[in-house]
Amino acid sequence: LTHEPIVFNVTISNNQVVSKLATEINFEITGRVMVVSNPNLCMTLEASSDNVVMATCQLDDSNQVFGYYSTEQEIKIGEMCLEYHTSSKNVYINECYGISNQRWYYNSETKEIKTQHDENCLDKAGTNNLKMYRCHGGNNQKFEIPSGWDMTQTTNPSFEMIRDASERSTTFLELGVKLRTNNDDLTIMANGEPLVSDQVYTLRGNDDISTTIAIVKGPGHRLKIPPVTLFLRSHCSTDSHNPIEVSSDLWNWESQDSGERFIKFTPTCPTIAWAGAMMNRQYPLTIGADDLLYTNFLLEVSIFNQGFMESTLFDRSIHNPEAVRAGEANIQDILLLYRRVGASETSSWKNGILHFNKTRSLFSDSQYVDFSMKNVEDEFGYATLFWDLQNVSDGSFEVKVISRCILSS
């Protein structure tokens, strides 16, 4: 399992300001928008339409990853903009036009999201649909936005370079990384290519150039890393001895206590592997009737937490209220699944019933047990439970364990 890259969408543009040439870079930071009334719901673009609703947060759902482009005050998914339909009051995705009902801002005190069009608030209806409605202060009109979204200022962060427009009508700029700020072996990608050497951009008149910057995590274990600094430098023969240079930091998370800014990666779901009798098997595991009678139809099953040096499975589980942290991937459950050999449909997998020990009588049939519960894992990272085979008919089966995580709010 790998960490998803952190992506910044960058626009480099020339704008005539009086008799000056201003060059700005603005970042679009992506993330999820959650509603206070139900923190397990994320803003979601419905797959089959352009409508936007609140749906259960899923780590692998790209339709829940929105970006905020602070210069235009646009909330975007891909190249499309979130729009407020002024007649129906519905919220949906449309082409970007820069109009007032596509320009969004956020009040950090009230947690309300509004547009420049009027004073209505973004509202989660009882059906989980999103509409604009008169503001009433209810939790269904309060939202948590991604760290790093600055919905009150015009740029965040920004580069600015002022040159006399009479000097030249074409600007040549180098975009690069200040290597001394990259101490964690991050890979900085620009338009899909590693930014190992400076990229040169040519801007004429009021040109806009869009660039996607992605930060890929290095091999270390740290998930919170100091910002990396990008720079813009003039790239012209007249500037060769004294180029103009400006810089700004890349970050996506800010501490509410200290104000420090970091690049923060969301933890992946913990990596697990078979242990005990199921580990590295080259041949099928055969279980006879006499074996099952001897063990009361309970089969010992063990897994290994490959990240046990960092945290136990329970430390990352929703079963542990103290472990749940906003914006991080917490274990929902770790399940044992099985299906008959030869079955190919996803729906053919069945959930194996697990017990804490060999005394089945202590547990009701409805009791739910999984590997991420308290005291299941030992100090060396091994977690053992007992698979109940009493209602599993004879045959050959494929067996797997999976960890499922949810994004906590």
Buried (B, 14 or more C-beta within 10 A) or exposed (E): EEBBBBBBBBBBBBEEEEEEBBBBBBBBBBBBBBBBBBBBBBBBBBEEEEBBBBBBBBBEBEBBBBBBBBBBBBBBBEEBBBBBEBEEBBBBBBEBEEBEBBBBBBBEEEBBBBBEBEEBBBBBBEEBBBBBBEBEEEEBBBBBBBBBBBBEEEBBBBBEBEBEBEEEEEBBBBBBBEEEBBEBEBBBBBEEEEBEEBEEBEBEEEEEBEBBBBBBBBEEEEBEBBBBBBBBBBBBEEBEEEBBBBBBBBBBBBEEEEEEBBBBBBBBBBEBEBBEEBEEEEEEEEBEEEEBEEBBBBBBBBBBBEBBEEBBBBBBBBBBEEBBEEBBBBBBBBBBBBBEEEEEEEEEBBEBBBBBEEEBEEBEEEEEBBBBBEEBBEEEBBBBBBBBBEEBEEEEBBBEBEBEBBBBB
